[in-house]
């Protein structure tokens, strides 16, 4: 039963896939073979004779013939002990030959493990035919420069400097919603808006004095400061009522400033006027009288001047510009200034770009 066709099938041996040499091995009786013998030792005549049998009788009849020959050989030895030994030898020989014919190793294999146990499993050493190396010359999509942020109102200024940057900023902030001067002040002082009302109080930009809103445009002897003097280009709307350059001010401070340029003074304790850190006196750079803004709000005034210059194409004198640049660097935008920029936008529909992007000042060499 071991070498019968059914037994061969049960052992997982496929005659159809064997080479002619392997089929010849099966035909040879055990008495003519040694353990581990190979078909290469057979003569051409033996191979031809064996293949003749295969062609005539078919593979399975050849296996039956081999089994019958083996049985006869075992019985000729006499005694059950010889039969058992020969059967074991035949079994080992046939296992070795089948392993050789199917491509197994000559030595070191475990005979208890079928050689075709990994049939159908992919060879780990082989790569799929369609596996291709990535083209190193092609950069991934992530390496591409991202598009400009659609939420950034200043994205179109990327890479611009000098006059080109000023022109682009002017296009972005021009055409804002304009109001009358009276309406603008109402928005500031809590009459119909609360741009400059903080925790129920209004602060003077120059002195820091605080007053409560009273429903008027002049609460607590306050009035409205034009940081860009009216007589130098801010006499009519939209310039006059552009809230980005309007600030609540104590009336006395507003009168002291008048239309003097901004600058650093050298008067010390003998200034013409000095309240809350702001002073009026002779200039440190050789100009006549200038107005020096207190430290905590001088950056706000500088950025308001830069805005007005770009928005309305008005120049700033070189000496005053140098001082304003220094103030801009020393007093960068804070939360109060940024919040005011947001509030003004709700009415005018434009922003001061130098508050949002302080770096624009360095990218413009001449205002």
C-alpha positions in Angstrom: 0.0 0.0 0.0 2.9 2.4 0.6 4.0 2.5 -3.1 0.6 2.0 -4.6 -0.7 4.9 -6.7 -3.1 6.0 -3.9 -0.2 6.0 -1.5 1.9 8.0 -3.8 -0.8 10.6 -4.1 -1.3 10.7 -0.4 2.4 11.5 0.0 2.0 14.5 -2.2 4.2 13.2 -5.1 3.2 14.4 -8.5 4.5 12.2 -11.3 3.3 14.5 -14.0 5.8 17.3 -13.1 8.9 15.0 -12.8 11.7 15.1 -15.3 12.5 12.0 -17.5 15.4 11.2 -15.2 13.2 11.3 -12.1 10.7 9.0 -13.8 13.5 6.6 -14.6 14.6 6.5 -10.9 11.1 5.4 -10.0 11.3 2.5 -12.4 14.5 1.1 -11.1 14.1 -1.7 -8.5 15.6 -1.1 -5.0 18.1 -4.0 -5.4 19.8 -2.0 -8.2 20.0 1.2 -6.3 22.1 2.5 -3.4 20.8 5.1 -0.9 21.5 8.6 -2.4 22.2 7.2 -5.9 21.6 9.5 -8.8 20.2 8.9 -12.2 23.4 10.4 -13.7 25.0 7.0 -13.2 22.6 5.2 -15.5 23.6 4.4 -19.1 21.9 5.8 -22.1 20.4 2.4 -22.9 19.0 2.1 -19.4 17.4 5.6 -19.7 15.9 4.8 -23.1 14.6 1.4 -21.9 13.0 3.0 -18.8 11.4 5.8 -20.9 10.1 3.2 -23.3 8.3 1.6 -20.4 6.9 4.9 -19.3 5.6 5.7 -22.7 4.0 2.2 -23.1 2.4 1.6 -19.8 2.0 5.0 -18.3 3.4 6.4 -15.0 1.1 4.8 -12.6 1.6 1.3 -14.0 5.3 1.8 -13.8 4.9 2.6 -10.1 2.9 -0.5 -9.5 5.6 -2.5 -11.4 8.3 -1.1 -9.2 6.3 -1.9 -6.1 5.8 -5.5 -7.2 9.5 -5.9 -7.9 10.4 -4.5 -4.5 7.9 -6.9 -2.8 9.5 -9.9 -4.7 13.0 -8.9 -3.7 12.0 -8.5 -0.1 10.4 -12.0 0.1 13.5 -13.7 -1.4 15.6 -12.8 1.6 13.4 -15.0 3.8 12.4 -14.3 7.4 10.4 -11.5 8.7 13.5 -9.6 10.0 14.9 -9.3 6.5 11.6 -8.2 5.1 11.3 -5.5 7.7 14.9 -4.3 7.1 14.5 -4.3 3.3 11.2 -2.5 3.5 12.7 0.2 5.6 15.7 0.5 3.3 13.4 0.8 0.3 11.3 3.4 2.1 14.4 5.5 2.9 15.8 5.1 -0.6 12.5 6.1 -2.3 12.2 9.1 -0.1 15.7 10.2 -0.9 15.2 9.8 -4.7 11.9 11.6 -4.6 13.6 14.5 -2.8 16.5 14.6 -5.3 14.1 14.5 -8.2 12.0 17.4 -6.8 15.1 19.7 -6.3 15.7 19.1 -2.5 19.1 19.3 -0.9 21.3 16.1 -0.8 22.0 16.3 2.9 20.8 18.1 6.0 17.1 18.0 5.2 14.6 16.7 7.7 13.0 13.7 6.1 9.9 14.2 8.1 9.2 17.5 6.4 7.7 17.3 2.9 9.8 19.1 0.3 6.7 20.7 -1.2 5.5 22.1 2.1 6.2 25.6 0.9 4.5 25.2 -2.5 2.6 28.3 -3.4 4.6 30.5 -0.9 6.5 33.4 -2.5 10.2 33.3 -2.4 11.2 36.0 0.1 14.5 36.5 -1.8 12.7 37.4 -4.9 11.1 40.8 -5.6 8.0 41.2 -7.6 8.5 41.7 -11.3 6.7 45.0 -11.1 8.7 46.4 -8.2 10.4 49.5 -9.4 12.9 51.8 -7.7 11.5 55.4 -7.1 12.9 57.9 -9.5 15.2 60.0 -7.4 15.0 62.9 -9.9 11.3 63.4 -9.1 10.7 65.3 -5.9 7.6 64.4 -3.9 4.6 66.7 -4.0 5.3 67.8 -0.4 8.5 69.4 -1.6 6.7 71.9 -3.8 6.3 75.4 -2.5 2.9 75.7 -0.9 0.4 78.2 -2.3 0.0 81.5 -0.5 -2.2 81.4 2.5 -5.6 82.6 1.4 -6.3 83.9 4.9 -3.3 86.2 4.8 -4.4 89.6 3.5 -0.7 90.4 2.7 0.1 87.2 0.8 0.5 89.1 -2.5 3.4 91.1 -1.1 5.6 87.9 -1.0 9.1 88.8 -2.3 8.4 92.5 -2.9 10.5 95.3 -1.5 11.0 99.1 -1.8 8.7 100.9 -4.2 7.1 97.6 -5.5 6.0 96.8 -1.9 4.7 100.3 -1.3 2.6 100.1 -4.5 1.2 96.7 -3.6 0.3 97.8 -0.1 -1.3 100.9 -1.4 -3.5 98.8 -3.7 -4.5 96.6 -0.8 -5.5 99.3 1.7 -6.9 101.9 -0.7 -10.6 102.3 -1.4 -11.6 101.8 2.2 -15.0 102.8 3.5 -14.9 106.5 4.3 -16.9 108.4 6.8 -17.3 112.0 7.8 -15.0 113.3 10.5 -18.0 113.5 12.9 -18.9 109.8 12.2 -15.3 108.7 12.7 -15.1 110.4 16.2 -18.5 108.8 17.1 -16.9 105.4 16.4 -13.9 106.2 18.5 -15.5 107.7 21.7 -18.4 105.4 22.4 -21.1 107.4 20.8 -22.0 104.9 18.1 -18.9 102.7 18.4 -16.2 101.9 21.0 -12.9 101.7 19.1 -11.0 103.5 21.8 -13.1 102.6 24.9 -11.1 100.1 27.0 -12.6 98.8 30.2 -15.0 101.7 30.3 -12.2 104.3 29.9 -10.5 106.3 27.1 -6.8 107.0 27.2 -4.8 110.0 25.9 -2.2 108.7 23.4 0.4 111.3 24.5 0.0 111.6 28.3 -1.8 108.4 29.4 -4.6 110.3 31.1 -7.9 108.4 31.3 -11.4 109.7 31.0 -14.8 108.0 30.9 -17.0 108.3 27.8 -19.9 110.7 28.2 -21.7 110.3 24.9 -19.9 113.2 23.3 -16.9 113.6 21.0 -15.0 115.6 23.6 -15.2 113.7 26.9 -13.2 115.0 29.9 -11.7 117.8 27.8 -10.4 115.4 25.2 -10.3 116.0 21.5 -9.0 114.1 18.4 -5.3 114.1 17.4 -4.4 113.9 13.7 -1.0 112.3 13.9 -0.5 113.4 10.3 -1.1 117.1 10.6 -4.3 118.4 8.9 -2.4 121.2 7.2 0.0 118.7 5.6 -2.5 116.7 3.7 -5.3 115.6 6.1 -7.8 118.4 5.7 -10.6 116.5 3.8 -12.1 113.0 3.9 -11.0 110.4 3.4 -7.7 111.6 4.9 -9.3 113.7 7.6 -11.5 110.9 8.9 -9.2 107.9 8.4 -9.2 106.5 11.9 -5.9 104.7 11.4 -4.2 108.1 12.1 -6.7 109.5 14.6 -6.1 109.2 18.3 -7.9 110.4 21.5 -5.8 113.1 23.1 -5.9 115.5 26.0 -6.7 118.9 24.5 -3.5 120.5 26.1 -1.3 117.8 24.7 -2.9 118.1 21.3 -2.3 121.9 21.3 1.3 121.4 22.4 2.0 119.0 19.6 0.3 121.2 17.0 1.9 120.3 13.7 5.5 119.8 14.8 7.4 116.9 13.4 8.2 113.9 15.6 11.7 113.6 16.9 14.0 113.2 19.9 14.5 116.3 22.1 17.5 117.6 24.0 15.8 119.9 26.4 15.9 117.6 29.4 14.0 119.2 32.2 13.7 122.6 30.4 11.4 121.5 27.6 8.7 123.8 26.3 6.1 121.2 27.3 6.3 117.8 29.1 3.5 115.6 30.4 3.3 111.9 31.0 6.6 111.2 29.2 5.9 113.2 26.0 7.9 116.3 25.5 8.3 119.3 23.2 11.6 120.9 22.6 14.7 121.4 20.4 15.6 118.4 18.2 18.7 116.2 18.8 19.3 116.0 15.0 19.6 119.7 14.3 16.0 120.4 13.4 13.9 123.0 15.1 11.3 122.1 17.7 10.0 118.6 17.6 7.6 116.5 19.6 8.8 113.4 21.4 6.1 110.8 22.1 6.2 108.8 25.4 7.9 105.4 25.1 4.9 103.1 25.4 3.0 104.7 22.5 5.8 106.0 20.2 5.7 102.8 18.1 1.9 103.3 17.5 2.5 106.8 16.2 5.4 105.6 13.9 3.2 102.9 12.3 0.3 105.3 11.8 2.7 107.6 10.0 4.0 104.8 7.7 0.4 103.8 7.0 -0.7 107.4 6.0 2.4 107.9 3.9 1.8 104.7 1.9 -2.0 105.0 1.7 -2.0 108.6 0.4 1.4 108.7 -1.4 2.8 111.4 0.9 6.5 111.5 1.8 8.1 111.6 5.2 11.2 113.8 5.7 14.4 111.8 6.0 15.3 113.0 9.6 11.8 112.4 10.9 11.7 109.0 9.1 14.9 107.9 10.8 13.4 108.7 14.3 10.1 106.9 13.4 12.1 103.8 12.3 13.9 103.7 15.7 10.5 104.1 17.5 9.0 101.3 15.5 11.8 99.0 16.4 11.9 100.0 20.1 8.1 99.8 20.6 6.7 96.8 18.5 3.0 96.2 18.2 1.2 95.1 21.4 -2.2 93.6 22.0 -3.8 97.0 22.5 -2.6 98.2 19.1 -3.5 95.0 17.3 -7.0 95.0 18.8 -7.5 98.6 17.7 -6.5 97.6 14.2 -9.2 94.9 14.3 -11.8 97.3 15.5 -11.0 99.9 12.8 -11.3 97.2 10.2 -14.9 96.5 11.2 -15.8 100.1 10.1 -13.3 101.0 7.4 -12.7 97.6 5.8 -9.0 98.0 5.7 -6.0 97.5 8.0 -2.7 99.0 8.9 -0.2 96.6 7.4 2.7 97.7 9.5 0.9 96.5 12.6 0.2 93.1 11.1 3.6 92.9 9.5 6.3 95.0 11.2 8.9 93.5 8.9 7.4 95.6 6.0 9.2 98.7 7.4 12.6 97.1 6.9 11.6 96.1 3.3 10.8 99.7 2.4 14.0 101.8 2.3 12.4 105.2 1.8 9.0 106.5 2.9 
